[in-house]
């Protein structure tokens, strides 16, 4: 079957790498999605294991239409009795762009009428619509006059891992957090620290990565479990195989924040996680915290948008000073949507990546924090090939 796996803009290559690790090859990167072919077992794995996936959509039909009547007729050509029984409830999610269709809610109503009319007239039953907790969720995506109709195998968005109890004022999306950690190259091989952890999204995702806990471990039910062709034996095998790979992490994961309320929330959010003893949480001011070498720091500082800072330029300058003074020998990754304030950091990034956070264009930047100069670091490395000096020609 052909599927479209939705993700956040900028994470498409990371999602494709995840798919390759599951043995799903020959994929195509789209905008905010990856398209590929999967079998039933792989469909279940995508929902249970992918950390950077938002939804897994199974394509039903693709067509073009130029008005609402053509849309209605095309939706009716799909045999909906294969997917919706008389006991099922359903809901439709619609997204439209371009000049032909501009009202997504009207698209929902039109498609709903086509489905209900077909089933009531041809199959003699009328399913109910449940927009909040439907058994069957249908996705309709329209761009100009091109329409894609799909079944949502996930149900709720997969970023809702279902382990969190409390949220901070500006929480980071779990899919985005996992994608950022993957982008750093961290694989649980050294200590991980978020010194502005808020409610703890980075540290909880880091723990799940380090211990190989499936991303969907705490999700109670996926939409594909309500389908007529659901195969419970395959599903149980997918879960048991993945759960057998869970391992005790060998590193510490440290979170700290200046707000005691943030630390309170983070402590609550780790309660449902195994191996939570590997997480250390502290109420600390990052600007006055002495660090440690050989750590992977991942920081999502305030942007001065949703969380206001008195002087955002000074804040970033102090953050750069703290990194240079206290964190020599470590590696810092800063993710921020305030690109002007980022310039006040006083550090030159060795790597940049553009991502989006809630519609805000943001940068993920890597900073290598050397003890002394970069030149001195390489001179002190005996494994680095020495530059051969040529004798100067006499004048």
N, C-alpha and C positions, 0 to 999 in steps of 0.2 A: 504494500500500500504506500501511496505517496503522502508525505506529511510535511507541514510547514511548522517549524519550531520557532516561536517568537522569543525575542530577547530584547535587551536595551541597546540603543544605538552606540556603536563603538565596541560592543562585546561579541560581534558576529564571528571574528576569527577564533576567539577563545571558545565559543560554543562549538565551532567546527572541530577544534582540537578535542573537545570532550567527546563529540560524536565519534571521531576516529579512534579514541581509546576504547569505545564500546564495539569497535569493529564495523561501524557504519561509515562507509566510504562513498566516494562519488557524490558528494553533496555540493550544493550551489548556494553561495552567500547572496542573500537579498538584503534590502534595507530593514534593519531591526529583525531579521529572521534568517534561518537557514532551511533550505528545502532538501529533502532526501527521500530515499526509499527504505522502508523498514518492514520487517515481519512482525508477527504478534508479540513475540518475546521482546524484540527490540523496542516496540511501542511502549510496553510496560516498563522496560529499563529506562527509557527516556524520561518518563514521569518520575520514576523513583530515584534515579541517580544523577541526572543533570543538575548542576548547581547554577548554571547561567541561563537556564530556560525559564520563561514565564508561562508559556502554554504550548501544548503539543496538539496541533490541529490536523485532523485526517481529511484530506481533500475528497469531496464528493462530486463536485461539478465545477466547470469553468465555462463561461459563455459571455457574449457581449449583448448589451441591450441599450436602447436609446430613450426609453421612457418607462414609466411605472407599469404600464400594461404589459409590455414585453418582459419586465422583471417578474411580474405576477405569473405570467404564462410559463416562463422558464423554471421558476421555483416549483410549479405544479408538475413539471415533467419528472421530477425526482420521486421515486417510490418511497414515500416517507413511512409506510408501514413496516419497512425493513429496519427502521431505527426508532420509531415511536409506537409503543403499544397503547392499548386503551387504558392501561393503568398508569402510564407515565405522565409526568408533567414535563414541560419544556420551556426554554427561554431562548431568545435570540440576541446576540451581540452584533451590532452593525457599526461599521466604520466606512465613511464615504469621503472622497475628495474629488475635486474637479468641478466642472460647470454644470453637469447634467443632474446629478443627485447631490443635494446640499444639506438635507435634513435626515440625520441618521435615525431619529426616532420614527419618522415616517416610513423609512425603509423597514424598520422592525415591524410596524403595523402591517405593511403590505405583504411582507414575507409570512407573517403569522397568519394572515387571512388565506394566503395560498395553501399553506400546510393544512390548516383546519378545514378549509373547503374541500380539499382533496380527500382527506381521511373521512370526513363526515358523509360525503357524497358517494365515495367509491368503497369505503370499508365500514361504513355505518357506525363510526364512533367519533367522538369529539374530545381530544385531549385538552387538559387544562394548562394554562400558562402560569408558571411560577417564576417570577423574575429573580427571587432571592436564592432559593435552594431547589432548582430544577433537577430532575433525574437526567434529562438530556439537554445539553447546551449546544446551540448551533451558532456558527460564526459566519457572518456575511461581510465580505470586504469588497468595496467598490472603488475603483480608481478610473476616473473618466467614465468610459462605457464598458470597462472590463470587470466582470463579477466573478469572485471566487466564493464558493459555498463549502463549508467544512464542518465536521463534527469536532467539538472540543473534547478531547480525551482526558483533560486535566480536571475540569470543573472550576474550582477556585484557582486564582493565580498561584503559580508554584513558588513565588517569593514568600508566600505566607507559610512558613515552615511549621507553624503551630507549636513552637516552643516558647515564644515570648509571652510574658505576662504584662509587662509595662513598657511604654514607649516614651522616649524623650521628646522634647519640643520639635526637633527637626530630625527624625530618625532616618537612617540610611536604609535604602532598599536592600534586602538580603541578597538578591541576585547581583546587584551592583557591587556589594561588598565582596561576595565570593569571586566575581570577575576581577576585581582589583587585586585581591590576594593572589589569584592565578597569574595576573600580569606581572607581579613582583618576582615570580619564580619560586616563591617560598613553598616548600613541600613538607614542613614539619621537621626540618633538619637542624634548626637552631631556634633559640628563644624568640618569641614574637611579642611585640609590645605596641599597644595603642595608648598613648599618653593623654588623649582627649577622647575617651571612649564613649561618653554619653551613656546610653542604655545598653551598650555592649554588642552592637551588631558585628563589628570586626572580630572581636574576641570569640564570640560564639561560632561564627563561620570558620574562624581559624581552628578552633577545637574540632569541629566536625571534619575539616580537611585533614588535620593531623592524625585523627583517629579513624579516618575512613568511614565515618557515619554517613549513610545515604542522605541526600538532601531531603528526600520525602519520607524519612523514617517516622516523623511524628504527624504526618498528614493522615487523618482517620480514613478517608475514602476518596478515591479518584472517580471521575465521571465514567471512565471506561468500565468500571465495575457494575454499572447499571445497564450496559449494552446487552442486547440479545445474544450476541456472539462472544460474550465474555467467557474466557477459559480459566477457571480458578486454579487448575493444576499448574498451568504455565506461570500464572501470577505468583503462586506460592513458591515455585522453584526460583523465580527471579528474586523474590524477597529473601529466601533462605540462603541463596548463593551470595547475595550482596551482604547480608548481615554477618555471614561467616568471615568476611574480610575485615570486620571491625577490629581494631587493635588498640592497645593502650598507648597513648602518645608518650614520647620520650623527652619532650621538651616542655618548658613552662610557657604559659601564655599570660601576659601581664596586661592589665587594664588599669588606668588611673584617670582621674578627672578632678578638677578643682571644686566641682559641685558635689556636695554630699548626697543630694537628691539623685543625681545621675548614678552614683555608686550604689545607692539603695536600689534603684531600678535594675541596674546591671546584676546585682546579687540575686534579685528575684528571677531574672531572665535565664540564669544558668541552672536553676533548680531542677529543671526537667532533663538536663543533659547528663549522660554518663561521663565519667572521668572529670567531673567538674573540679575535683581537687587539684587539677593541673592549672586551673585559672587562679591567678592572684589579683585581687582588686584592692586599690588604695585610693584614698582621698589625698591628692597631691597637686601642687602648683607646678606645672611643667617647667616654667621659667626658672624654678629654683630646685629642680630635681637633678641630682647627679646620676648620670646614666651608667651604662655598662657596655663594654665592647662586644662586637660580634652578635648584635641583635638586629632583627628586622623590624624597624619602626614603620608603622602605617598610621598616618594622621589625616583626619578629615577636620581641619580647623574651621571655625566660623567664617561665613562668607560676608557677614554684615547685611544679609538679606532677611532671613527669617529669625536669626539670632543676632541681635544688635550688639555691636562693640563700640565703646566710646571713641576710640581712634584706631581704626582697622589697620592703617599703615604702621603705626607704632607696634601694634600687636604682632604683625608679621615680622617686623624688624627684631623684636624681642625673641620671637620663635627661632629666627635664624641665628641669633646670638647664642641662645641656649643649645642649639644643635652643635654649633662650632665649639662651644666651651665644654659641654658635658658628655657629648656622644661620639667622641673620636673613636674610630675603629668599627663603628656600626654603619648601617645603611638605612637611609630614611626615604620613605615614599610619601609625598604630600599630595592629597587630592583636594582641589579647591575650585570653586566657581568664581572666585574674585581674582581675575587675572592681573588686575592693576596692583592689588596688594601683594600678590605673589612676587612681583618685581622688587619689593622692599625686603625680601628675605636675605639678600646679600650672599646667596649661594648660586652657583651655576649648575643647572641640572645636567646629568649625563644621559638622560633619556626622558622623552615626553610622549604622552599618549592623550588623545582627545576623547572624552566621554561626555555623557549628558546625565545630569542629576535633576529629575523633576522638571525637565525643559530648560534647565540652565546649562549652558556650555561650560565644561570644566576641564581641567588638566590634571593628569596624574604624572607627577614628576619624581624622578629618582635622583637622590643626592648621596654621593659617596663621601663619608665624613672621615677624612684622613687626619692622622696625628701629624701635624706639621704640613708641609706642602705635598702636593701630588708627586712632585719630582723626588722628594725625599722618600716617599713611600716606595717608589719603584727602585730607588737606589738600595733600599734596605731589603729588597726581595732577592734572595740568592738564586731563585729559580727563574728569574726574568733574564732573557738573553741580553748580554752586555753589548752595547753599541761599539762597533769597531771604529776607532779614530784613525783617520787618514793623516799621514804626515803632510804638513803644510809645504807647498812648493816654495822654493826660494825665489825671491823677487829679483 
